[in-house]
Amino acid sequence: MVYQFCLHADGSFNLPFVSDASWDMYQLTPAEIKANPSLLFSCVVADTDSTQDIWVSVHKSAREMTPWNHEYKIKLPDGSVRWLNGHSLPKKQSDGSILWHGFVTDITERKKLQEEVKELAFYDPLTGLANRRLLRDRLSQMLLISERTQKFGAVLFIDLDNFKPLNDQHGHLVGDGLLMQIANQLKMCIRATDSIARFGGDEFVILLNALGADKTESILQAVHVAEKIQAVMNRTFSLQVKHDGIPNQHIDHVSSASIGLTLFQGTQFDQHALIQMADTAMYEAKRQGGGKISLFEPRRHL
């Protein structure tokens, strides 16, 4: 969409020219925009970062007389959302107003592709949980927060018991179905400030943030979360086995999980070491027969 935008000295504005592509961009005709130019701004979805506000960028361009280039999201009258990129060059007028000549491009498909790439890079495609890469980034951030606040955090390493026999007997699609159910259950066991990731296969990692300044109390909080997880995982899950040409088969799978946990305070241990500690504790829970919770004490092992 090609346009001219004029900002007057008193703060009012108008669009002397708007091309017919305004309908494709905004579902507004040039006549509608010229009659009520505020319609172009009322449909803009506010950015959570105030520095990215569209008017902030316009006034910055006017103040510095630099090209205006801004990406923004709009909500159309039909309820759909579209991403646009605006680019224009400002020029001062004799009456003190500033006139921009520019164009707007629809970048919705590009934004969708960027989101898909982000999903592939940071999230597990099966469960929608964070993957190892995002997990390590979040743990690094939690360690810095813990260093600043001196509050304890915790890493919980979760491994499903008896998962391999389920996969071997009924196939990976059934196993995937269980993992998706497990992921949904785990989300309900943590706070919004905590994080959960699929570490790989049937392994999950939960990061508990800012538990408290007292170690004993923090251990009790972490164990309480682990017990909540045990309560939702140590049960029978209803799964469906699909067969070609015959009715689907329903099976009941008795599940349980072994959980290892370790606490951290500050940056004494790096993210790799903490995950290894929680993993070690998880294997100790396995050795106890599965369905158990084991605490790794760093000073005892290092």
C-alpha positions as YAML, in Angstrom:
chain: A
units: angstrom
residues:
- id: 1
  name: MET
  ca: [0.00, 0.00, 0.00]
- id: 2
  name: VAL
  ca: [1.47, 3.32, -1.07]
- id: 3
  name: TYR
  ca: [0.57, 6.36, 1.02]
- id: 4
  name: GLN
  ca: [1.37, 9.90, 2.18]
- id: 5
  name: PHE
  ca: [1.11, 10.67, 5.88]
- id: 6
  name: CYS
  ca: [1.15, 14.23, 7.19]
- id: 7
  name: LEU
  ca: [1.74, 15.15, 10.84]
- id: 8
  name: HIS
  ca: [0.85, 18.74, 11.60]
- id: 9
  name: ALA
  ca: [2.49, 21.02, 14.17]
- id: 10
  name: ASP
  ca: [-0.59, 20.84, 16.41]
- id: 11
  name: GLY
  ca: [-0.40, 17.00, 16.54]
- id: 12
  name: SER
  ca: [-3.23, 16.33, 14.13]
- id: 13
  name: PHE
  ca: [-2.64, 14.13, 11.09]
- id: 14
  name: ASN
  ca: [-4.12, 13.12, 7.80]
- id: 15
  name: LEU
  ca: [-3.33, 11.00, 4.75]
- id: 16
  name: PRO
  ca: [-3.34, 13.06, 1.53]
- id: 17
  name: PHE
  ca: [-2.94, 9.90, -0.55]
- id: 18
  name: VAL
  ca: [-3.72, 6.22, 0.00]
- id: 19
  name: SER
  ca: [-3.60, 3.59, -2.75]
- id: 20
  name: ASP
  ca: [-6.37, 1.08, -3.41]
- id: 21
  name: ALA
  ca: [-4.28, -1.67, -1.73]
- id: 22
  name: SER
  ca: [-5.52, -0.29, 1.60]
- id: 23
  name: TRP
  ca: [-8.43, -2.72, 1.31]
- id: 24
  name: ASP
  ca: [-6.04, -5.68, 1.00]
- id: 25
  name: MET
  ca: [-4.02, -4.47, 4.00]
- id: 26
  name: TYR
  ca: [-6.61, -3.05, 6.38]
- id: 27
  name: GLN
  ca: [-10.01, -3.98, 4.90]
- id: 28
  name: LEU
  ca: [-10.54, -0.21, 4.62]
- id: 29
  name: THR
  ca: [-11.06, 1.82, 1.44]
- id: 30
  name: PRO
  ca: [-8.93, 4.91, 0.70]
- id: 31
  name: ALA
  ca: [-12.05, 7.05, 1.18]
- id: 32
  name: GLU
  ca: [-12.67, 5.59, 4.65]
- id: 33
  name: ILE
  ca: [-9.07, 6.21, 5.70]
- id: 34
  name: LYS
  ca: [-9.04, 9.78, 4.42]
- id: 35
  name: ALA
  ca: [-12.33, 10.52, 6.19]
- id: 36
  name: ASN
  ca: [-11.10, 9.02, 9.48]
- id: 37
  name: PRO
  ca: [-7.30, 8.47, 9.49]
- id: 38
  name: SER
  ca: [-7.36, 7.31, 13.12]
- id: 39
  name: LEU
  ca: [-8.81, 4.01, 11.83]
- id: 40
  name: LEU
  ca: [-5.27, 3.05, 10.75]
- id: 41
  name: PHE
  ca: [-4.05, 3.31, 14.33]
- id: 42
  name: SER
  ca: [-7.07, 2.05, 16.25]
- id: 43
  name: CYS
  ca: [-6.62, -1.42, 14.72]
- id: 44
  name: VAL
  ca: [-2.96, -1.68, 15.79]
- id: 45
  name: VAL
  ca: [-2.41, -4.31, 18.50]
- id: 46
  name: ALA
  ca: [-0.53, -2.69, 21.39]
- id: 47
  name: ASP
  ca: [2.99, -4.02, 21.95]
- id: 48
  name: THR
  ca: [3.89, -5.15, 25.47]
- id: 49
  name: ASP
  ca: [7.13, -3.20, 25.03]
- id: 50
  name: SER
  ca: [6.13, 0.47, 25.11]
- id: 51
  name: THR
  ca: [9.30, 1.45, 23.24]
- id: 52
  name: GLN
  ca: [7.91, -0.46, 20.24]
- id: 53
  name: ASP
  ca: [4.70, 1.59, 20.15]
- id: 54
  name: ILE
  ca: [3.91, 2.73, 16.62]
- id: 55
  name: TRP
  ca: [3.46, 6.37, 17.67]
- id: 56
  name: VAL
  ca: [6.82, 6.32, 19.48]
- id: 57
  name: SER
  ca: [8.45, 5.31, 16.21]
- id: 58
  name: VAL
  ca: [6.56, 8.00, 14.24]
- id: 59
  name: HIS
  ca: [7.59, 10.79, 16.64]
- id: 60
  name: LYS
  ca: [11.18, 9.53, 16.67]
- id: 61
  name: SER
  ca: [11.26, 9.74, 12.87]
- id: 62
  name: ALA
  ca: [9.78, 13.26, 13.04]
- id: 63
  name: ARG
  ca: [12.20, 14.41, 15.72]
- id: 64
  name: GLU
  ca: [15.33, 13.05, 14.07]
- id: 65
  name: MET
  ca: [14.12, 13.35, 10.46]
- id: 66
  name: THR
  ca: [15.17, 9.77, 9.84]
- id: 67
  name: PRO
  ca: [13.35, 7.13, 7.75]
- id: 68
  name: TRP
  ca: [10.39, 5.51, 9.47]
- id: 69
  name: ASN
  ca: [10.61, 1.72, 9.45]
- id: 70
  name: HIS
  ca: [8.35, -0.22, 11.78]
- id: 71
  name: GLU
  ca: [6.86, -3.70, 12.11]
- id: 72
  name: TYR
  ca: [3.46, -3.89, 13.78]
- id: 73
  name: LYS
  ca: [0.46, -6.16, 14.19]
- id: 74
  name: ILE
  ca: [-3.13, -5.21, 13.38]
- id: 75
  name: LYS
  ca: [-6.50, -6.81, 14.09]
- id: 76
  name: LEU
  ca: [-8.88, -6.61, 11.16]
- id: 77
  name: PRO
  ca: [-12.67, -6.09, 11.35]
- id: 78
  name: ASP
  ca: [-13.21, -9.80, 10.63]
- id: 79
  name: GLY
  ca: [-11.13, -10.70, 13.71]
- id: 80
  name: SER
  ca: [-8.07, -11.95, 11.85]
- id: 81
  name: VAL
  ca: [-4.57, -10.73, 12.68]
- id: 82
  name: ARG
  ca: [-2.02, -9.45, 10.20]
- id: 83
  name: TRP
  ca: [1.60, -8.31, 10.45]
- id: 84
  name: LEU
  ca: [2.68, -5.25, 8.47]
- id: 85
  name: ASN
  ca: [5.92, -3.42, 7.83]
- id: 86
  name: GLY
  ca: [5.78, 0.32, 7.15]
- id: 87
  name: HIS
  ca: [8.60, 2.29, 5.52]
- id: 88
  name: SER
  ca: [8.62, 5.97, 4.59]
- id: 89
  name: LEU
  ca: [10.83, 9.05, 4.28]
- id: 90
  name: PRO
  ca: [9.97, 12.29, 6.12]
- id: 91
  name: LYS
  ca: [10.20, 15.78, 4.64]
- id: 92
  name: LYS
  ca: [9.53, 19.06, 6.43]
- id: 93
  name: GLN
  ca: [6.93, 21.35, 4.89]
- id: 94
  name: SER
  ca: [6.85, 25.14, 4.84]
- id: 95
  name: ASP
  ca: [3.96, 25.26, 7.33]
- id: 96
  name: GLY
  ca: [5.92, 23.25, 9.93]
- id: 97
  name: SER
  ca: [4.22, 19.95, 9.24]
- id: 98
  name: ILE
  ca: [6.08, 16.78, 8.23]
- id: 99
  name: LEU
  ca: [5.05, 14.72, 5.23]
- id: 100
  name: TRP
  ca: [6.09, 11.09, 4.85]
- id: 101
  name: HIS
  ca: [6.06, 9.31, 1.48]
- id: 102
  name: GLY
  ca: [6.11, 5.54, 1.86]
- id: 103
  name: PHE
  ca: [4.55, 2.12, 1.59]
- id: 104
  name: VAL
  ca: [3.27, -0.71, 3.77]
- id: 105
  name: THR
  ca: [4.03, -4.38, 3.07]
- id: 106
  name: ASP
  ca: [2.17, -7.43, 4.38]
- id: 107
  name: ILE
  ca: [4.74, -9.61, 6.21]
- id: 108
  name: THR
  ca: [2.28, -12.01, 7.85]
- id: 109
  name: GLU
  ca: [3.64, -15.12, 6.13]
- id: 110
  name: ARG
  ca: [7.20, -14.18, 7.03]
- id: 111
  name: LYS
  ca: [6.21, -13.75, 10.67]
- id: 112
  name: LYS
  ca: [4.47, -17.13, 10.66]
- id: 113
  name: LEU
  ca: [7.60, -18.74, 9.26]
- id: 114
  name: GLN
  ca: [9.73, -17.07, 11.95]
- id: 115
  name: GLU
  ca: [7.40, -18.44, 14.64]
- id: 116
  name: GLU
  ca: [7.60, -21.92, 13.12]
- id: 117
  name: VAL
  ca: [11.39, -21.75, 13.08]
- id: 118
  name: LYS
  ca: [11.34, -20.61, 16.71]
- id: 119
  name: GLU
  ca: [9.07, -23.49, 17.65]
- id: 120
  name: LEU
  ca: [11.39, -25.98, 15.98]
- id: 121
  name: ALA
  ca: [14.45, -24.44, 17.64]
- id: 122
  name: PHE
  ca: [13.16, -24.18, 21.21]
- id: 123
  name: TYR
  ca: [10.16, -26.47, 21.66]
- id: 124
  name: ASP
  ca: [9.51, -30.20, 21.51]
- id: 125
  name: PRO
  ca: [7.20, -30.83, 18.53]
- id: 126
  name: LEU
  ca: [5.34, -33.70, 20.21]
- id: 127
  name: THR
  ca: [4.47, -32.22, 23.61]
- id: 128
  name: GLY
  ca: [4.91, -28.49, 22.98]
- id: 129
  name: LEU
  ca: [7.19, -28.30, 26.01]
- id: 130
  name: ALA
  ca: [10.56, -26.56, 26.00]
- id: 131
  name: ASN
  ca: [13.41, -28.63, 24.55]
- id: 132
  name: ARG
  ca: [16.94, -29.06, 25.91]
- id: 133
  name: ARG
  ca: [18.19, -25.87, 24.29]
- id: 134
  name: LEU
  ca: [15.52, -23.68, 25.86]
- id: 135
  name: LEU
  ca: [15.80, -25.56, 29.16]
- id: 136
  name: ARG
  ca: [19.49, -24.72, 29.49]
- id: 137
  name: ASP
  ca: [18.82, -21.06, 28.69]
- id: 138
  name: ARG
  ca: [16.08, -20.86, 31.32]
- id: 139
  name: LEU
  ca: [18.25, -22.60, 33.91]
- id: 140
  name: SER
  ca: [21.07, -20.12, 33.24]
- id: 141
  name: GLN
  ca: [18.62, -17.27, 33.89]
- id: 142
  name: MET
  ca: [17.39, -18.92, 37.10]
- id: 143
  name: LEU
  ca: [20.96, -19.30, 38.36]
- id: 144
  name: LEU
  ca: [21.57, -15.56, 37.87]
- id: 145
  name: ILE
  ca: [18.32, -14.74, 39.68]
- id: 146
  name: SER
  ca: [19.30, -17.07, 42.52]
- id: 147
  name: GLU
  ca: [22.72, -15.42, 42.74]
- id: 148
  name: ARG
  ca: [21.09, -12.00, 43.05]
- id: 149
  name: THR
  ca: [18.30, -12.97, 45.49]
- id: 150
  name: GLN
  ca: [20.12, -15.78, 47.33]
- id: 151
  name: LYS
  ca: [16.95, -17.85, 47.10]
- id: 152
  name: PHE
  ca: [17.14, -21.57, 46.42]
- id: 153
  name: GLY
  ca: [15.88, -23.18, 43.25]
- id: 154
  name: ALA
  ca: [15.56, -26.84, 42.30]
- id: 155
  name: VAL
  ca: [16.01, -29.17, 39.35]
- id: 156
  name: LEU
  ca: [13.73, -32.21, 39.09]
- id: 157
  name: PHE
  ca: [14.68, -34.99, 36.66]
- id: 158
  name: ILE
  ca: [11.73, -37.27, 35.84]
- id: 159
  name: ASP
  ca: [11.91, -40.61, 34.07]
- id: 160
  name: LEU
  ca: [8.87, -42.79, 33.32]
- id: 161
  name: ASP
  ca: [8.96, -46.34, 34.63]
- id: 162
  name: ASN
  ca: [7.93, -49.18, 32.30]
- id: 163
  name: PHE
  ca: [7.78, -46.96, 29.23]
- id: 164
  name: LYS
  ca: [9.95, -49.13, 26.96]
- id: 165
  name: PRO
  ca: [7.68, -52.22, 27.25]
- id: 166
  name: LEU
  ca: [4.70, -50.07, 26.24]
- id: 167
  name: ASN
  ca: [6.52, -48.86, 23.13]
- id: 168
  name: ASP
  ca: [7.83, -52.31, 22.27]
- id: 169
  name: GLN
  ca: [4.44, -54.00, 22.61]
- id: 170
  name: HIS
  ca: [2.08, -51.40, 21.11]
- id: 171
  name: GLY
  ca: [4.29, -49.11, 19.00]
- id: 172
  name: HIS
  ca: [5.58, -45.55, 19.18]
- id: 173
  name: LEU
  ca: [2.24, -43.92, 18.43]
- id: 174
  name: VAL
  ca: [0.84, -45.31, 21.67]
- id: 175
  name: GLY
  ca: [3.96, -44.22, 23.53]
- id: 176
  name: ASP
  ca: [3.60, -40.74, 22.03]
- id: 177
  name: GLY
  ca: [0.01, -40.63, 23.24]
- id: 178
  name: LEU
  ca: [1.16, -41.34, 26.79]
- id: 179
  name: LEU
  ca: [3.89, -38.69, 26.60]
- id: 180
  name: MET
  ca: [1.38, -36.06, 25.51]
- id: 181
  name: GLN
  ca: [-0.92, -36.95, 28.41]
- id: 182
  name: ILE
  ca: [2.00, -36.85, 30.82]
- id: 183
  name: ALA
  ca: [3.09, -33.43, 29.53]
- id: 184
  name: ASN
  ca: [-0.39, -32.02, 30.15]
- id: 185
  name: GLN
  ca: [-0.43, -33.44, 33.66]
- id: 186
  name: LEU
  ca: [2.99, -32.00, 34.49]
- id: 187
  name: LYS
  ca: [1.93, -28.50, 33.47]
- id: 188
  name: MET
  ca: [-0.66, -28.54, 36.24]
- id: 189
  name: CYS
  ca: [1.94, -29.33, 38.91]
- id: 190
  name: ILE
  ca: [4.08, -26.21, 38.62]
- id: 191
  name: ARG
  ca: [3.78, -22.43, 39.05]
- id: 192
  name: ALA
  ca: [3.88, -19.90, 36.23]
- id: 193
  name: THR
  ca: [7.41, -18.91, 37.31]
- id: 194
  name: ASP
  ca: [8.70, -22.48, 36.95]
- id: 195
  name: SER
  ca: [9.70, -24.26, 33.74]
- id: 196
  name: ILE
  ca: [9.19, -27.70, 32.30]
- id: 197
  name: ALA
  ca: [10.97, -29.37, 29.40]
- id: 198
  name: ARG
  ca: [11.04, -32.68, 27.60]
- id: 199
  name: PHE
  ca: [14.65, -33.71, 27.96]
- id: 200
  name: GLY
  ca: [14.41, -36.61, 25.54]
- id: 201
  name: GLY
  ca: [12.55, -39.90, 25.11]
- id: 202
  name: ASP
  ca: [10.49, -40.40, 28.27]
- id: 203
  name: GLU
  ca: [12.54, -37.96, 30.37]
- id: 204
  name: PHE
  ca: [11.32, -34.59, 31.61]
- id: 205
  name: VAL
  ca: [13.03, -31.84, 33.59]
- id: 206
  name: ILE
  ca: [11.31, -29.28, 35.82]
- id: 207
  name: LEU
  ca: [12.98, -26.12, 37.10]
- id: 208
  name: LEU
  ca: [11.59, -24.62, 40.29]
- id: 209
  name: ASN
  ca: [12.44, -20.95, 40.68]
- id: 210
  name: ALA
  ca: [12.86, -18.85, 43.85]
- id: 211
  name: LEU
  ca: [11.72, -21.38, 46.46]
- id: 212
  name: GLY
  ca: [13.02, -19.46, 49.47]
- id: 213
  name: ALA
  ca: [16.13, -18.43, 51.42]
- id: 214
  name: ASP
  ca: [15.98, -21.34, 53.88]
- id: 215
  name: LYS
  ca: [17.44, -24.60, 52.59]
- id: 216
  name: THR
  ca: [15.33, -26.96, 54.67]
- id: 217
  name: GLU
  ca: [12.12, -25.17, 53.72]
- id: 218
  name: SER
  ca: [13.17, -25.13, 50.05]
- id: 219
  name: ILE
  ca: [13.79, -28.89, 50.12]
- id: 220
  name: LEU
  ca: [10.32, -29.43, 51.57]
- id: 221
  name: GLN
  ca: [8.79, -27.29, 48.81]
- id: 222
  name: ALA
  ca: [10.66, -29.17, 46.08]
- id: 223
  name: VAL
  ca: [9.71, -32.55, 47.55]
- id: 224
  name: HIS
  ca: [6.08, -31.40, 47.76]
- id: 225
  name: VAL
  ca: [6.11, -30.63, 44.02]
- id: 226
  name: ALA
  ca: [7.72, -34.02, 43.34]
- id: 227
  name: GLU
  ca: [4.98, -35.69, 45.36]
- id: 228
  name: LYS
  ca: [2.31, -33.85, 43.35]
- id: 229
  name: ILE
  ca: [3.96, -35.17, 40.20]
- id: 230
  name: GLN
  ca: [4.01, -38.68, 41.60]
- id: 231
  name: ALA
  ca: [0.31, -38.40, 42.40]
- id: 232
  name: VAL
  ca: [-0.66, -37.55, 38.82]
- id: 233
  name: MET
  ca: [1.77, -39.99, 37.19]
- id: 234
  name: ASN
  ca: [1.46, -43.05, 39.40]
- id: 235
  name: ARG
  ca: [-1.89, -44.09, 37.97]
- id: 236
  name: THR
  ca: [-3.54, -45.90, 35.08]
- id: 237
  name: PHE
  ca: [-3.67, -44.09, 31.74]
- id: 238
  name: SER
  ca: [-6.22, -44.96, 29.07]
- id: 239
  name: LEU
  ca: [-4.58, -45.23, 25.66]
- id: 240
  name: GLN
  ca: [-5.76, -46.08, 22.18]
- id: 241
  name: VAL
  ca: [-4.07, -48.47, 19.75]
- id: 242
  name: LYS
  ca: [-5.02, -47.85, 16.13]
- id: 243
  name: HIS
  ca: [-5.12, -50.72, 13.64]
- id: 244
  name: ASP
  ca: [-5.71, -50.60, 9.90]
- id: 245
  name: GLY
  ca: [-9.02, -52.14, 8.90]
- id: 246
  name: ILE
  ca: [-10.14, -53.16, 12.40]
- id: 247
  name: PRO
  ca: [-11.61, -51.23, 15.34]
- id: 248
  name: ASN
  ca: [-9.22, -49.33, 17.59]
- id: 249
  name: GLN
  ca: [-8.07, -51.12, 20.72]
- id: 250
  name: HIS
  ca: [-8.21, -49.44, 24.12]
- id: 251
  name: ILE
  ca: [-5.56, -50.37, 26.66]
- id: 252
  name: ASP
  ca: [-4.91, -49.36, 30.26]
- id: 253
  name: HIS
  ca: [-1.30, -48.60, 31.08]
- id: 254
  name: VAL
  ca: [-0.17, -48.49, 34.71]
- id: 255
  name: SER
  ca: [2.36, -45.67, 34.94]
- id: 256
  name: SER
  ca: [4.83, -44.48, 37.54]
- id: 257
  name: ALA
  ca: [7.87, -42.21, 37.55]
- id: 258
  name: SER
  ca: [11.25, -42.03, 39.20]
- id: 259
  name: ILE
  ca: [12.20, -38.49, 40.24]
- id: 260
  name: GLY
  ca: [15.60, -37.12, 41.16]
- id: 261
  name: LEU
  ca: [15.97, -33.62, 42.52]
- id: 262
  name: THR
  ca: [18.72, -31.28, 43.59]
- id: 263
  name: LEU
  ca: [18.77, -27.75, 44.97]
- id: 264
  name: PHE
  ca: [20.87, -24.81, 43.86]
- id: 265
  name: GLN
  ca: [21.66, -21.43, 45.34]
- id: 266
  name: GLY
  ca: [23.56, -18.91, 43.29]
- id: 267
  name: THR
  ca: [26.00, -19.93, 40.60]
- id: 268
  name: GLN
  ca: [28.17, -22.40, 42.54]
- id: 269
  name: PHE
  ca: [27.30, -25.11, 40.00]
- id: 270
  name: ASP
  ca: [26.67, -24.59, 36.29]
- id: 271
  name: GLN
  ca: [23.59, -25.81, 34.45]
- id: 272
  name: HIS
  ca: [25.26, -28.97, 33.13]
- id: 273
  name: ALA
  ca: [26.39, -30.02, 36.60]
- id: 274
  name: LEU
  ca: [22.94, -29.44, 38.11]
- id: 275
  name: ILE
  ca: [21.18, -31.51, 35.49]
- id: 276
  name: GLN
  ca: [23.74, -34.28, 36.02]
- id: 277
  name: MET
  ca: [23.10, -34.16, 39.78]
- id: 278
  name: ALA
  ca: [19.34, -34.46, 39.30]
- id: 279
  name: ASP
  ca: [19.90, -37.25, 36.77]
- id: 280
  name: THR
  ca: [22.10, -39.12, 39.25]
- id: 281
  name: ALA
  ca: [19.40, -38.81, 41.90]
- id: 282
  name: MET
  ca: [16.82, -40.11, 39.42]
- id: 283
  name: TYR
  ca: [18.89, -43.25, 38.81]
- id: 284
  name: GLU
  ca: [19.08, -43.73, 42.57]
- id: 285
  name: ALA
  ca: [15.27, -43.63, 42.64]
- id: 286
  name: LYS
  ca: [15.27, -46.24, 39.87]
- id: 287
  name: ARG
  ca: [17.59, -48.47, 41.88]
- id: 288
  name: GLN
  ca: [15.12, -48.29, 44.77]
- id: 289
  name: GLY
  ca: [12.54, -49.97, 42.53]
- id: 290
  name: GLY
  ca: [11.01, -47.05, 40.63]
- id: 291
  name: GLY
  ca: [8.17, -44.77, 41.58]
- id: 292
  name: LYS
  ca: [10.42, -43.11, 44.16]
- id: 293
  name: ILE
  ca: [11.87, -39.64, 44.86]
- id: 294
  name: SER
  ca: [15.56, -39.21, 45.55]
- id: 295
  name: LEU
  ca: [17.42, -36.07, 46.68]
- id: 296
  name: PHE
  ca: [20.96, -35.36, 45.49]
- id: 297
  name: GLU
  ca: [23.08, -33.60, 48.11]
- id: 298
  name: PRO
  ca: [26.05, -31.94, 46.33]
- id: 299
  name: ARG
  ca: [28.31, -31.85, 49.37]
- id: 300
  name: ARG
  ca: [27.76, -35.57, 49.88]
- id: 301
  name: HIS
  ca: [28.87, -36.46, 46.32]
- id: 302
  name: LEU
  ca: [31.40, -33.76, 45.37]
...
